[in-house]
Amino acid sequence: MIALSDLAVPIVGAPMAGGPTTDALVVAVSRAGGLGVLATAYRTPAQTAASVSAVRAAGVERFGANVFVPDDHAEHDADLASLSAYRDLLRTRISGVEPGVIAPRGRDGYDETLDVLLDAGVPWVSFTFGLPGRDVVDRLHAGDAAVVVTVTTASDARSAVERGADVVWVQGPEAGGHRSTFDVAAEPPTVPIEDLLADVRSAVDVPLIASGGVGDGRDVRRLLDRGAAAVGVGTALLLADEAGTSEPYRAALTDPGFDETVLTRAFSGRVARGLRNRFHDDLGDHAPARFPEVNTLTAPLRRAATAVGDPHGISLWAGTGHRGARTGPAAEIVADLWRSAQQG
Ligand SMILES: Cc1cc2nc3c(=O)[nH]c(=O)nc-3n(C[C@H](O)[C@H](O)[C@H](O)COP(=O)(O)O)c2cc1C
């Protein structure tokens, strides 16, 4: 089983679904001595299988994959009215662009994707938005894969370890992208990552990954000093050469006009942190807490905005350390973070 203590560099390249994580980024982070993690969300099981093969074809065996656990709260099936009202708001935003349709909530290929990861023997699998079933944990352990669960509270960390997690990924409020609350409707806690890490440390006795707001090596050092076995970095890799971050997204990350990050449900229905833009300002107060339905509704609008290079119409996920994001090869970004972490 991959142990975080075996990494030459205790940095995990956070899974970033929706484009930024590419096979090349995973390969580069793992080759740099860290751990690259594939993002399987919004991708078909076949695409995930192809990514696993591509990473291996590049000679990398030590890597992970992340999956989104589907929402199993039956109460979220009701209330189509709020989704329909949100759809009406979205219809007026870009002339000629229809929002996606309100479809019954499915499992988004979760079971099939897990089968791909299990069949391929992916050695490290992380779960976001909930716990894997006991059977899934057992099957992964039978193949000697590490089971990792991303949490935002100490009590979820306890549940994860009770379920069989070998590693807990602690995600602070500073993190870019979606917060891994187990209930889509929950408002994620605001306890800063250092304090959350301490809370989780006293609740469970497994290695911890800390993530949220890392902009430079000092942030890495601070989290390692506070007991993390490794530090997860997402935003710091968004401008890497190998990242699949879209052009308008890259431009916004380096534009001094986008200087603030906010928590918003506007794009996906789940709370996520990103650079503040007009989509959030106009819609953030109206989006129902439903995922992935809201994500599906906004998809055609986001695609249209990306096509015309409009940063105000796309999700610009970014953590509070976004000013630290650098361009260049991912290997250099990881090496620089680690070098300055060791100095500081
Ligand atoms: C663009 C983007 C996409 C993300 N997608 C995922 C994902 O697919 N799965 C996941 O567990 N976390 C996802 N996250 C959260 C990261 O895994 C990680 O917790 C976060 O990036 C850490 O904070 P930082 O961005 O400040 O480094 C995403 C973050 C970003 C910025």
The ligand as a Gaussian input file, in Angstrom:
#p B3LYP/6-31G(d) Opt

LIG

0 1
 C      -10.223000      23.567000      -9.975000
 C      -10.392000      22.694000      -8.792000
 C      -11.058000      21.473000      -8.931000
 C      -11.194000      20.622000      -7.836000
 N      -11.773000      19.389000      -8.019000
 C      -11.752000      18.500000      -7.003000
 C      -12.130000      17.140000      -7.219000
 O      -12.448000      16.725000      -8.322000
 N      -12.114000      16.304000      -6.156000
 C      -11.719000      16.725000      -4.915000
 O      -11.699000      15.915000      -3.995000
 N      -11.347000      17.988000      -4.687000
 C      -11.331000      18.873000      -5.704000
 N      -10.860000      20.143000      -5.481000
 C      -10.358000      20.503000      -4.144000
 C       -8.917000      20.057000      -4.027000
 O       -8.829000      18.649000      -4.020000
 C       -8.220000      20.579000      -2.757000
 O       -8.925000      20.263000      -1.605000
 C       -8.010000      22.077000      -2.829000
 O       -7.569000      22.438000      -4.105000
 C       -6.997000      22.512000      -1.811000
 O       -6.980000      23.891000      -1.681000
 P       -6.078000      24.865000      -2.581000
 O       -6.753000      24.920000      -3.903000
 O       -6.148000      26.144000      -1.851000
 O       -4.707000      24.253000      -2.670000
 C      -10.708000      21.014000      -6.559000
 C      -10.054000      22.243000      -6.427000
 C       -9.880000      23.069000      -7.524000
 C       -9.123000      24.360000      -7.340000

